[in-house]
Amino acid sequence: MIYGGFEIQSFEAGRGLWHARIQRADQEPVVIDGLSFPTLEVGFAWPDPEAAIADAIAHIDRFKPRFAAAS
C-alpha cells in the first residue's frame, strides 16, 4: 500500500509474526539524521498483516518530519 509517499509492505518473519517494511514510493532512500536507508523494517511481531501496516503508518506519521530525500 502507499501512504504519505511511502510504500508499506507487510511480511511474515516466522509463523504468525508480522512486520512491515517502509520504502519511499519514489524509490529514493529514506534519510534520517543524515543516514541513508533503502528500506526500513519496523514494528514488533504483530499477529496479522493489518496490525503491522497500522504500526508502519504510525511510524510514518511520527517520523515523517525527520525523513528527507538523499542529497
C-alpha positions in Angstrom: 0.0 0.0 0.0 1.1 3.6 -0.5 0.7 6.0 2.5 2.0 9.6 2.6 4.5 9.0 -0.2 5.8 5.7 1.3 5.2 2.2 0.2 4.4 -0.2 3.1 4.8 -4.0 2.7 3.8 -6.4 5.4 5.8 -9.7 5.7 5.8 -12.7 7.9 9.0 -13.4 9.8 8.2 -16.6 11.4 4.8 -18.3 11.7 2.3 -15.6 12.6 4.9 -13.0 13.3 4.1 -10.0 11.1 6.4 -7.0 10.5 6.3 -4.1 8.0 8.8 -2.6 5.6 8.7 1.1 4.6 10.2 2.4 1.4 9.8 5.8 -0.3 7.3 5.5 -3.2 9.8 7.3 -5.5 12.4 4.6 -4.7 14.8 7.2 -3.2 16.4 6.2 0.1 15.0 7.3 3.4 17.4 9.7 5.0 17.2 10.0 8.8 19.6 12.4 10.5 22.0 12.1 7.6 21.9 8.3 7.4 20.6 6.7 4.2 18.4 3.6 4.3 17.0 1.9 1.2 14.1 0.5 3.3 13.2 0.5 7.0 11.8 -2.6 8.8 9.7 -1.5 11.7 7.5 -2.9 14.4 7.1 -5.8 16.6 5.9 -9.3 15.9 2.2 -8.4 15.2 -0.4 -11.2 14.9 -1.6 -10.1 11.5 -0.5 -8.1 8.5 -3.1 -5.3 9.2 -1.6 -4.6 12.6 1.9 -4.5 11.1 0.7 -2.0 8.5 -1.0 0.1 11.1 2.2 0.2 13.1 4.1 1.3 10.0 1.6 4.1 9.4 2.1 5.3 13.0 5.9 5.3 12.4 5.5 7.4 9.2 3.2 9.9 11.0 5.6 10.2 13.9 8.9 10.4 12.0 8.0 11.9 8.6 9.3 15.4 9.6 12.8 13.7 10.1 12.7 11.8 6.7 14.3 13.6 3.7 15.4 12.8 0.2 19.0 11.8 -0.3 21.1 14.7 -1.5 
